[in-house]
């Protein structure tokens, strides 16, 4: 693949880019953040914030490009368009509901369940599984503590908590990604990258090419990308950090493919059918030019 060269004679175009301070996002943006790939004359200003904050700011159209939950996308689809790469899917795994002791998945009805935010896909998946829960909003990195302390009957854990909940003596109630696959035969779409529609198609295509190149670079230079991402792994050992990154940066991230796009649309359709989003939403993806082959 031949990337478009940067043009030193032209003024760089500034792009505000927001994503989470997590090891999987760090891995994804390694090539971009360390300038291992061409930025095609774009100058990215990175902002790191937790996913619920990103969802809230997407409602305010704060950033040119932002990571966001697919649940949140349903509320901002008129202002943002999905980029064709950069998504996180749970392929037969996903957010996990945990509890102290033994709690059956059939016992979640009317229970207090901690969630990382009302517009996270984790919360949406929980309510698709069991609509009659009482949700308690707690920052994602405090949910396991809240469950262990008895502040909530159960909690939906995302990020590294999916691998470490047992350390705090918690048990799995249900894996929502596994449940989703049983229901649909598809991976659970969790979050993606979206660009402000007002940027225009040409600029959005350039951004998309840079993102795809960065993801590909990380996948092709895994060891160095993992070393970079380790600083965002919140104390995980190297093996667990590698496992977590592998879960959420993979071929699905490089390209949704037909199945991935279908999974997003089915998630949005089911959310509307259950009254969990106010309007039907089309999963709208930015057009992407065919990549040029190196000569």
C-alpha positions as CSV (number, residue, x, y, z in Angstrom):
1,X,0.0,0.0,0.0
2,X,1.3,3.5,-0.9
3,X,0.2,6.2,1.5
4,X,-0.3,9.7,0.2
5,X,2.8,11.8,1.1
6,X,2.5,14.7,3.5
7,X,2.8,18.0,1.7
8,X,5.2,20.3,3.7
9,X,4.2,23.2,1.6
10,X,0.6,23.3,2.7
11,X,-0.7,24.2,6.1
12,X,-1.6,21.1,8.2
13,X,-5.3,20.7,8.8
14,X,-6.0,20.5,12.6
15,X,-8.3,17.7,13.7
16,X,-9.5,17.2,17.3
17,X,-9.4,13.5,18.1
18,X,-10.8,12.0,21.3
19,X,-10.5,8.4,22.5
20,X,-10.3,6.5,25.7
21,X,-7.1,6.2,27.8
22,X,-7.1,2.4,27.4
23,X,-4.6,-0.1,26.1
24,X,-6.7,-1.2,23.2
25,X,-7.2,2.4,21.9
26,X,-3.5,3.1,22.6
27,X,-2.6,0.1,20.5
28,X,-4.9,1.2,17.7
29,X,-3.5,4.7,17.6
30,X,0.1,3.8,18.1
31,X,1.1,4.3,14.5
32,X,-0.6,7.7,14.4
33,X,0.5,9.0,17.8
34,X,4.2,8.1,17.1
35,X,4.1,9.2,13.5
36,X,4.9,5.8,12.1
37,X,2.3,6.4,9.4
38,X,1.6,9.3,7.2
39,X,-1.0,11.8,8.5
40,X,-1.7,13.0,5.0
41,X,-1.2,16.6,6.0
42,X,-3.5,16.4,9.0
43,X,-2.5,17.4,12.5
44,X,-4.3,15.5,15.2
45,X,-4.8,16.9,18.7
46,X,-5.4,13.9,21.0
47,X,-7.8,14.1,24.0
48,X,-8.1,11.1,26.3
49,X,-11.4,10.6,28.2
50,X,-13.5,7.7,29.5
51,X,-16.2,6.4,27.2
52,X,-19.2,7.9,29.0
53,X,-17.6,11.4,28.9
54,X,-16.9,10.8,25.2
55,X,-20.5,9.8,24.7
56,X,-21.7,12.9,26.5
57,X,-19.4,15.2,24.5
58,X,-20.5,13.6,21.2
59,X,-24.0,14.9,22.1
60,X,-22.4,18.4,22.2
61,X,-20.4,17.8,19.0
62,X,-17.2,18.8,20.8
63,X,-14.7,16.8,18.8
64,X,-14.1,16.4,15.0
65,X,-13.5,12.7,15.5
66,X,-14.4,10.7,18.5
67,X,-14.6,7.2,19.9
68,X,-18.1,6.5,21.1
69,X,-20.4,3.7,22.1
70,X,-22.8,2.4,19.4
71,X,-25.6,3.1,21.9
72,X,-24.5,6.8,21.9
73,X,-24.2,6.8,18.1
74,X,-27.9,6.2,17.9
75,X,-28.4,9.7,19.5
76,X,-25.9,11.6,17.4
77,X,-26.2,9.9,14.0
78,X,-27.5,13.2,12.5
79,X,-24.2,14.8,13.3
80,X,-21.6,12.0,13.1
81,X,-20.9,9.4,10.6
82,X,-19.1,6.1,11.4
83,X,-15.6,5.5,10.1
84,X,-15.1,2.1,8.4
85,X,-12.4,1.0,10.8
86,X,-11.6,1.4,14.4
87,X,-14.5,-0.6,16.0
88,X,-14.4,-2.8,19.0
89,X,-16.4,-6.0,18.8
90,X,-16.9,-8.7,21.4
91,X,-16.8,-11.9,19.4
92,X,-18.6,-14.4,21.7
93,X,-17.4,-12.3,24.7
94,X,-18.2,-8.8,25.8
95,X,-19.2,-6.8,28.9
96,X,-19.7,-9.2,31.8
97,X,-22.2,-8.9,34.6
98,X,-20.6,-9.8,37.9
99,X,-21.8,-10.1,41.5
100,X,-20.7,-11.2,44.9
101,X,-21.5,-14.9,45.6
102,X,-23.8,-16.7,43.3
103,X,-26.4,-14.8,41.4
104,X,-28.2,-16.3,38.5
105,X,-28.8,-14.4,35.3
106,X,-32.6,-15.0,35.9
107,X,-32.3,-13.1,39.2
108,X,-31.3,-9.8,37.7
109,X,-34.8,-8.5,37.4
110,X,-35.4,-5.5,39.7
111,X,-31.8,-5.7,41.0
112,X,-29.5,-2.7,41.3
113,X,-26.9,-3.1,38.6
114,X,-24.0,-0.7,38.3
115,X,-23.3,0.5,34.7
116,X,-20.5,2.7,33.3
117,X,-23.0,5.1,31.8
118,X,-26.6,5.1,30.4
119,X,-25.5,5.6,26.8
120,X,-22.8,2.9,26.8
121,X,-23.4,-0.2,24.8
122,X,-22.7,-2.2,28.0
123,X,-25.9,-0.6,29.5
124,X,-27.8,-1.2,26.3
125,X,-26.8,-4.9,26.1
126,X,-27.8,-5.3,29.8
127,X,-31.3,-3.8,29.1
128,X,-31.8,-5.9,26.0
129,X,-31.1,-8.9,28.1
130,X,-33.1,-7.8,31.2
131,X,-35.2,-4.6,30.7
132,X,-36.4,-4.6,34.3
133,X,-33.2,-3.7,36.2
134,X,-32.5,-0.6,38.2
135,X,-29.3,0.9,36.8
136,X,-26.8,2.7,39.0
137,X,-24.3,4.9,37.2
138,X,-20.7,4.4,38.5
139,X,-17.4,5.1,36.7
140,X,-16.2,2.0,34.9
141,X,-13.1,1.6,37.0
142,X,-15.1,1.8,40.3
143,X,-17.8,-0.7,39.4
144,X,-16.1,-3.8,40.8
145,X,-15.3,-2.0,44.0
146,X,-19.0,-1.0,44.3
147,X,-20.2,-4.5,43.8
148,X,-17.7,-5.9,46.3
149,X,-18.8,-3.3,48.8
150,X,-22.4,-4.2,48.4
151,X,-23.4,-0.8,46.9
152,X,-24.9,-2.6,44.0
153,X,-26.3,-6.1,43.6
154,X,-24.3,-6.6,40.4
155,X,-22.3,-4.6,37.9
156,X,-21.4,-4.6,34.2
157,X,-17.6,-4.6,33.8
158,X,-15.9,-3.4,30.7
159,X,-12.2,-3.0,29.7
160,X,-9.7,-4.9,31.8
161,X,-12.3,-5.8,34.4
162,X,-13.6,-8.5,32.1
163,X,-10.3,-10.4,32.8
164,X,-9.7,-9.4,36.4
165,X,-13.0,-9.5,38.3
166,X,-12.2,-12.8,40.0
167,X,-9.3,-11.1,41.8
168,X,-11.9,-9.2,43.9
169,X,-13.8,-12.4,44.7
170,X,-16.6,-11.6,42.2
171,X,-18.3,-14.2,40.0
172,X,-19.7,-14.0,36.5
173,X,-23.5,-13.8,36.2
174,X,-23.6,-13.6,32.4
175,X,-21.3,-12.7,29.6
176,X,-23.4,-10.3,27.5
177,X,-21.3,-10.9,24.4
178,X,-21.8,-14.6,24.6
179,X,-25.5,-14.1,25.1
180,X,-25.7,-11.8,22.1
181,X,-24.0,-14.4,19.9
182,X,-26.4,-17.0,21.0
183,X,-29.3,-14.7,20.0
184,X,-27.9,-13.4,16.7
185,X,-24.9,-15.5,15.6
186,X,-23.0,-12.2,15.4
187,X,-20.3,-10.4,17.4
188,X,-21.5,-7.7,19.8
189,X,-20.6,-4.3,18.5
190,X,-19.4,-2.1,21.4
191,X,-17.9,1.1,20.1
192,X,-16.4,2.7,17.1
193,X,-14.9,5.9,15.7
194,X,-17.1,8.6,14.2
195,X,-16.4,11.9,12.4
196,X,-18.4,15.1,12.3
197,X,-20.4,15.1,9.1
198,X,-19.7,18.8,8.6
199,X,-16.0,18.0,7.9
200,X,-17.1,16.9,4.4
201,X,-16.5,13.6,2.6
202,X,-13.0,14.4,1.2
203,X,-11.5,15.2,4.7
204,X,-13.3,12.3,6.3
205,X,-11.8,9.9,3.7
206,X,-8.3,11.2,4.5
207,X,-9.0,10.7,8.2
208,X,-10.3,7.2,7.6
209,X,-7.2,6.3,5.6
210,X,-4.9,7.5,8.3
211,X,-6.8,5.5,11.0
212,X,-6.7,2.4,9.0
213,X,-3.0,2.7,8.3
214,X,-2.4,3.2,12.1
215,X,-4.4,0.1,13.0
216,X,-2.7,-2.0,10.4
217,X,0.7,-0.7,11.6
218,X,0.0,-1.9,15.1
219,X,-1.2,-5.3,14.0
220,X,1.9,-5.7,11.8
221,X,4.3,-4.4,14.5
222,X,2.5,-6.0,17.5
223,X,5.4,-6.2,19.9
224,X,6.3,-2.5,19.7
225,X,2.7,-1.5,19.7
226,X,2.0,-3.6,22.8
227,X,5.0,-2.0,24.6
228,X,3.6,1.4,23.8
229,X,0.1,0.4,24.9
230,X,1.3,-1.1,28.2
231,X,1.6,2.3,29.8
232,X,-2.2,2.6,29.5
233,X,-3.0,-0.9,30.8
234,X,-3.7,0.2,34.4
235,X,-1.3,-2.2,36.1
236,X,-2.0,-5.3,34.1
237,X,0.8,-7.8,33.7
238,X,2.2,-8.1,30.1
239,X,0.3,-11.4,29.4
240,X,-3.1,-10.0,30.5
241,X,-2.6,-6.7,28.7
242,X,-1.7,-8.7,25.5
243,X,-4.9,-10.8,25.9
244,X,-7.1,-7.8,26.4
245,X,-5.7,-5.9,23.4
246,X,-6.2,-9.1,21.3
247,X,-9.8,-9.2,22.3
248,X,-10.6,-5.7,21.0
249,X,-8.0,-4.9,18.3
250,X,-8.1,-7.4,15.5
251,X,-9.5,-8.0,12.0
252,X,-12.9,-6.6,13.1
253,X,-11.1,-3.4,14.0
254,X,-9.4,-3.1,10.7
255,X,-12.6,-3.5,8.8
256,X,-16.2,-4.2,10.0
257,X,-16.9,-6.3,7.0
258,X,-20.4,-7.2,6.0
259,X,-21.1,-9.2,9.2
260,X,-19.8,-6.4,11.4
261,X,-22.0,-3.7,9.7
262,X,-24.9,-6.0,10.0
263,X,-24.3,-6.6,13.7
264,X,-24.3,-2.8,14.3
265,X,-27.6,-2.4,12.4
266,X,-29.3,-5.3,14.3
267,X,-28.2,-3.8,17.6
268,X,-29.7,-0.5,16.7
269,X,-32.9,-2.1,15.3
270,X,-33.4,-4.2,18.5
271,X,-32.7,-1.1,20.7
272,X,-35.5,0.8,18.9
273,X,-37.9,-2.2,18.9
274,X,-37.4,-2.4,22.7
275,X,-38.0,1.3,23.2
276,X,-34.4,1.9,24.3
277,X,-33.6,4.5,21.7
278,X,-36.2,7.1,20.6
279,X,-36.0,6.7,16.8
280,X,-34.9,4.1,14.2
281,X,-31.3,4.7,13.2
282,X,-29.4,3.7,10.1
283,X,-25.8,2.6,10.7
284,X,-24.2,5.1,8.2
285,X,-20.6,4.5,7.3
286,X,-18.3,6.9,5.6
287,X,-17.2,6.1,2.1
288,X,-13.7,5.0,1.7
289,X,-11.6,5.1,-1.5
290,X,-10.0,1.8,-2.6
291,X,-6.5,1.6,-1.2
292,X,-3.7,2.1,-3.8
293,X,-1.5,-0.9,-4.3
294,X,2.3,-0.2,-4.2
295,X,3.8,-0.4,-7.7
